[in-house]
Amino acid sequence: MKEVPNAQDRVFNAEELLRGKPPPRYLVGEVVIDEDGLGLEATALFPSEDKSIGDRGHVNTANYLFAMWSAAHILADINGLKETRAISGDWSVSKELKPGQPVRLIAKVENGERHQYTARGVLKAQFLSIDGVSLGKFSSNFIAKVKR
């Protein structure tokens, strides 16, 4: 479990945080963890070399969801959780994104409940262009096991 003790220790490398996590991994560069450990900001990059993107010529909803789920894995690790599973969710994509453009991802766990063996909540994510234009909003209800 990663500790998030104070502001100067809240910046991590995305590639290091996602090492050993399932692909695809679209988060790159720095990941800034919220002070409470329940949210993060990161950069997502969807390369055209990824066949699911390059063959279409644009970023698909599923690609956004994979980037969001990378955030879920990071937040789960920080909070001592494992085997995080999506139960249900919804999304809205507001603007087409061409591959190769970095975008901002802001993710936050809301309505979190932690019990002895499990935790659940809602992971909300928003993708923004570098100049702040909303590209899409995503929400996923999840359940996870508490690490022992």
C-alpha positions in Angstrom: 0.0 0.0 0.0 1.4 3.4 -1.0 1.2 6.0 1.8 0.0 9.5 1.1 1.2 11.4 4.1 1.6 15.0 2.9 1.5 17.2 -0.1 5.1 16.8 -1.3 4.7 13.0 -1.3 1.6 12.9 -3.4 3.3 12.9 -6.9 4.0 9.5 -8.4 5.1 8.1 -11.8 2.1 6.5 -13.7 4.3 3.8 -15.2 5.6 2.7 -11.8 2.1 2.8 -10.2 0.7 0.6 -13.0 3.6 -1.9 -13.2 2.0 -5.4 -12.9 -1.5 -4.1 -13.6 -3.5 -5.3 -16.5 -3.2 -3.5 -19.8 -3.9 -1.4 -21.7 -2.3 1.4 -19.7 -3.0 4.8 -21.1 -1.8 6.9 -18.1 1.6 8.5 -18.5 3.9 10.9 -16.6 3.0 12.2 -13.2 0.0 11.1 -11.1 -1.0 13.5 -8.3 -2.9 11.8 -5.5 -5.5 13.9 -3.6 -4.6 14.5 0.1 -7.3 12.1 1.2 -6.1 9.4 -1.1 -9.5 9.1 -2.8 -8.8 11.0 -6.0 -6.1 11.7 -8.5 -5.2 13.7 -11.5 -3.2 12.2 -14.4 -2.4 12.6 -18.0 -3.8 10.0 -20.4 -2.4 9.4 -23.9 -4.2 7.2 -26.4 -1.6 6.3 -29.1 -2.6 5.5 -32.7 -0.3 2.5 -32.5 -3.0 0.8 -30.3 -5.1 -1.1 -32.9 -8.3 -0.3 -31.1 -7.6 3.4 -31.6 -5.6 3.6 -34.8 -8.0 1.4 -36.8 -10.9 3.7 -35.9 -8.9 7.0 -36.1 -10.4 8.2 -32.8 -10.5 7.3 -29.1 -13.3 4.9 -28.3 -15.4 4.9 -25.2 -13.8 1.6 -24.2 -10.3 3.3 -24.3 -11.5 6.0 -21.9 -12.9 3.3 -19.6 -9.6 1.5 -19.6 -7.8 4.7 -18.6 -10.4 5.2 -15.9 -9.9 1.7 -14.6 -6.1 2.3 -14.4 -7.0 5.1 -12.0 -9.2 2.6 -10.1 -6.2 0.3 -9.7 -4.0 3.1 -8.4 -6.5 4.3 -5.9 -7.3 0.7 -4.8 -3.6 0.1 -4.1 -3.2 3.3 -2.2 -6.3 2.4 -0.1 -5.3 -1.2 0.6 -7.8 -2.8 -1.8 -7.4 -5.5 -4.4 -9.5 -7.3 -7.0 -11.5 -4.2 -7.8 -14.6 -5.0 -10.0 -17.0 -2.7 -11.8 -20.6 -3.5 -11.0 -22.4 -1.0 -13.2 -21.7 2.4 -14.7 -22.6 5.1 -17.2 -20.7 7.5 -19.4 -21.1 10.4 -21.7 -18.6 11.4 -24.4 -19.0 15.0 -25.5 -16.3 15.5 -28.1 -14.4 13.2 -30.4 -10.7 12.8 -29.6 -8.1 12.0 -32.2 -5.2 9.7 -31.1 -1.9 11.0 -29.8 -3.3 14.0 -27.9 -2.6 14.1 -24.1 -5.7 14.7 -22.0 -6.2 15.3 -18.3 -8.0 12.7 -16.2 -9.5 13.6 -12.9 -10.8 10.7 -10.9 -12.4 10.5 -7.5 -14.0 7.9 -5.3 -17.4 9.0 -3.9 -19.8 7.3 -1.5 -17.1 4.9 -0.4 -17.9 2.3 2.2 -15.2 0.1 3.8 -16.1 -3.0 5.7 -13.9 -5.8 7.2 -13.5 -7.8 4.0 -14.9 -5.6 1.2 -15.2 -2.0 0.1 -17.5 -0.4 -2.4 -18.2 3.0 -3.9 -18.5 5.0 -7.0 -15.5 6.0 -9.1 -16.2 9.2 -11.1 -13.9 10.4 -13.8 -13.7 13.3 -16.2 -11.5 13.7 -19.2 -10.5 17.2 -20.3 -8.4 18.5 -23.2 -5.3 20.3 -22.2 -7.1 23.6 -22.7 -9.9 22.5 -20.3 -12.6 21.4 -22.8 -14.7 18.5 -21.4 -14.3 15.3 -23.5 -16.4 13.0 -21.4 -17.7 12.0 -17.9 -17.7 8.5 -16.6 -19.0 6.8 -13.5 -18.6 3.2 -12.2 -20.0 1.5 -9.2 -17.3 -0.9 -7.8 -16.6 -3.5 -5.2 -13.2 -4.6 -4.0 -11.6 -6.9 -1.4 -9.6 -5.4 1.5 -6.0 -6.6 1.4 -5.0 -8.7 4.4 
